[in-house]
Amino acid sequence: MSKLAFIYPGQGAQKSGMGADFYENSETARELYDEAGKALDLDMKALCFEENDLLDLTEYTQAALVTTCLAMTRVIREKGIRPDITAGLSLGEYAAIAAAGGMEELDAVRLVRTRGILMQNTVPSGEGAMCAVIGMKTEQIEDVLKGREDVSVANYNCPGQIVITGRTSAVEEAQEALKEAGARRTVMLNVSGPFHSPLLTPAGEALWKELEKTAFSKLQIPYVTNVHAETVHDISQTKELLKKQVSSPVKWMQSMDHMIAEGTDTFVEIGPGKTLTGFMKKINREVKVYNISTWEDVEKVAGELC
């Protein structure tokens, strides 16, 4: 049976001005931006809509991006587009869970604000790094990393694009080994820590305290988790999965393969940019993928799907 999925991007998709047209044109989107700003004591409008130096700092990025994605989702639902399942890459999973009915929108924003601070501060600046590996098979990358300490896969984005993470020296050594083993290109990423590395296990433990305080609700629709790339129907699993997610690899391409195998043939990427749309072109060209990042996109996609 044909299924439609909402999918949400992770850190790196943010850009100045994101969601401004939704704020201007939708009362419900405007309400969420204003409520999120009050809840976090942040000027969310300035953070998202104006040129500034904070938007690319992890402790601010995550809350800004989830607020934007969920504000857009409100508008998309009002146009009659409804998902059968959701998924999100890394912090995007929080938007996916909220969109699936598993938590309140403001709780998702609060949690990723805490998550961002923990991820940024757990490993001292300069001691952790991430590197994108382009044009190399997953199995080859895993073979090169086998037996190496303090470096592991962070993101399985799509065939030919894998990200590694860990202590800076270990990542740099692995980078050279991967080049020698045939990687077409490697790129050190401009990030503030070794995200999705076992080094961030303490961040997950600290996040658990906030997860325990948060009220989760019965899922209205399922979502697919990054941790094991399988469908979650029972919200009781979610807290433990979100704790693990901080220090576990993001199995994005495996998640998409799983959703497609389960009958999802239409994907709507919600949020700034077209990162996930680009990944999908390399994962599976047979499915339909739409992107909603502007107000005009909503009308266009609604015209095709409703």
N, C-alpha and C positions, 0 to 999 in steps of 0.2 A: 504493500500500500504506500502511496506517495505521502511523504512527510515534509514539513517545512521547519527549518531551524533558524533561530536567531543566534548569531555568533558575535563575540565581543573581543576586540583587540587588547593587547597588553601594553606595557610601558614601551615607549618609543613611538607610539602612534600620536601622542599629544602634539598639538600645535596651537600657537596663539590665534585667538578668534574662534576656536572650536565651540560650536553650539550657540554663538551669538544670534544667528538668525532664528533659532528655535526660541530663544529667550524673547526676542522681539515679536514673534508671531504667535506664540502659544502661551496662554495663561497657565496651563498645567506644567509646562516646562519651566516657566518663570518661577512658579511656586517652588519647584524642587531646588532650583539654584538658590533661591532665597532661604529656604529652610535648611539646606545643607550648609550654607554660609553661617547661619545662626548657630547651628548645632556644633560646628567646629570652630566658631569664632574666627572665621576667615572671610576675607572679601572675595568670595567665589567668583563674582563677576569680573573683578580686576584680574584675578588669577587666570581665568580661562579666556577672557576676551581681549585683554590688553597685552602689549609687548612687555615682558618682565623676565627677570632672572630666576624666579622661583619655580616656574612651571616645569623645568627640567630637573629639579631636585626631587629625588624619590619621595621624600616625606610630604611633598605637595602634589606631585604628579598623580599619585594613585587616587587620591580623593577627587581631584579635578577630573580625571578621565572617567571614573565610575559615575560621578554626578552627571557628566555630559552624556554618557551612554544611556543612562537610565532616563534622563530628561527626553532624549530622542525616542526612547522606547515608549514613553507615555504617548507621544504624538503618533507614533506608528500604530499603536493599538487603537487609538481614536479613529484612525483611517480604516480600521477593519482588518488589519493584517495581524494574524494570531499564529504563534508558533506551536508546533507539536513537541518540540524538544529544544534545549538550549545548550550552549557551550561557550567557554571563554578562555582565552590564552592567559595564563598566569593571573594577574589581578583581574582580568576580564571575567574570570570564573565567578567573582563576587557579583558582578552585574548579571551573569547568567543565572545564578541561584536566586537572586531577587526577582528577575523576570519570570522564573519558574514558580514563584510564590513561596519560596523557602525562607525568605527573610524580608523584613521591611527595607525599603530603599535607604532610609537614613541610617539604619544599622549597617548596611553594606558600606556606606560612605564612611561611617565612624570606624569600622573595622579596618578598612584599607588605609585610613589615615594612620592608625596605630601600626599596622603592618609595614607601611612605608618607612616610618620612623625606626622601627626595629630592624628592618632589612638594611637601612642605611647605616645604622650605628653599631651593629653587632660585631662586625669586623672592622678594625681600624683602617682609615683611609690609606690606600696604597698597598695594603696587604692582600687584597683580593682583586681578581680580574676576570674578564670574560672575553672570548674570542670566537668569531664566526668562522666556520670552515665551509668553504664553497667548492662544489664540484667534486665531492668525494662520497663514496658509498658509506652508508651508516655502519655496516659491518666492518669496513676498513678502519674507520675512525675508532670504533670500539676496540678493535684489535691493537691499535697503536696505544690506546689509553690503558689497556689491560696491564695490571701490575704496577702502574704509576700511582704514587701517593699524592693526595691533595689536588687532584684534577679529575673531572668527570664530565659527562654530558649534562648540559643545563636544559637545552631545548631541542627537541626533534621537530623542527618547523615544517619541513617538507623535503622530499628527495633532493639531495644536492645542497641543502642548507641546514647545517647542524651547528649549535653553539656549545662551546665547552666553558667550564667554570672552575674556579678553585683559587689556591694561593698564587699570587702573581708570578713567582719564579717557576712554579710547576706548570702554569698555563703557558708561559713563554717557552719553556723547554718542550712541551707538547706541541706547541705551534711549529717549532723548527722540525720536530720529528714528523709531523703531518705533512709539511711541505716536502720533505724528503720522500715520504711515502706516496706522494702523488696528488696532494690537494691542489686544485687549480689556483685557489687564492685563500688567504687567511687574513682576517681583519680584527684587530683588537678593538673592543667596543668601549665607547665613552660612558662608562657606568660607574656608580659609586661603591660597588661591592660585588662579591662573588655570588650573585643570585642563583637560587636553586642548586646550591652546593651543600654538602653535609656540614660545611663550616657554619651554615645558618641554622643548624639544629637548635641552638639556644634561642634564636628568634622565634621559631615555631613554638617552643616551650613557653616563652613569654606571651606569645599571641594566644595560647590556649586559655590563659586567665581571662582575656577579653571575650573569647568565644564562649566560655562558660557563663559569662554574664549576659550573653545575648539570647534573646528569644527567637527560636527557629520555628517555622510552621510546616505543616504537612504540604508536600510538594503538589502543586496543581498539575504540573507536567514534569517529566523527568529532565535531568541534565546529565551531561557527560563530564566526568572529572578528569583533570590533567594527570592525576597520580597513577591511575591504572588504565586509563582510556576505556572505561566501561560506563554503562548507563547507571545512574543513581536514581532509584525510585523511593528509597527510604531516607528521610531527612535525618534520622538518627545517626547515619554514617558521616554526615557532613562535617561536623566539628573536627573529628579525627582526621578526615581527609584534608581539611584546610590547614590544620597544624602540620601535617606531613608535606603539604604542597610547597611550603616555603623552602624546604631543603631537598625536595625531590625533583627529578627532571620533568619538564613539561612535555608530555607525550601528545603533542598536537596532531601530527600527521597520523598517528595511530588512532587518535580520537575521531578524526574525520573519516578514516577508513572504516572504523566501527560504525559510525552513524550511517554511512552510505550502505554498508552491509545490512543494516537494520531497516533500510527503506527510505532514508532521508535523501531526497533528490533535489531539494531547493534550499539554498542557504542565503540568508540576508545578513550581511556584515553591517553592524550598527556601531558607528563611532567615526572619528576623524581618520582620514587616510584610507588606503586600500590594501593594507598589509596582508590580511587574511585572504582577500580575493586573489592576490598574487600567489600566495602559498597554494591555494586550491587549484590553480592552473597547473601546478606541478604535481599535485596529489591525484587529481582526477578531473579530466576535462569533460567528462560526460554529464556532470551535474550542472544545474543552473545556479549561478551566484550573482546576487545583487548587492550593491553597496549603498548605504544611506549615511551620508556625512553632511549633507546640506538640506535646507528646507525644500529646495526644488527636487531633490532626490526622492523625498517622501511621496510627492504627487506622482512622479514618474513610476516608481515601484508599485504604488497602490493601484495605478492604472493597469498594470500588468498582472497583479496578483489577486485583485479583488473583483 
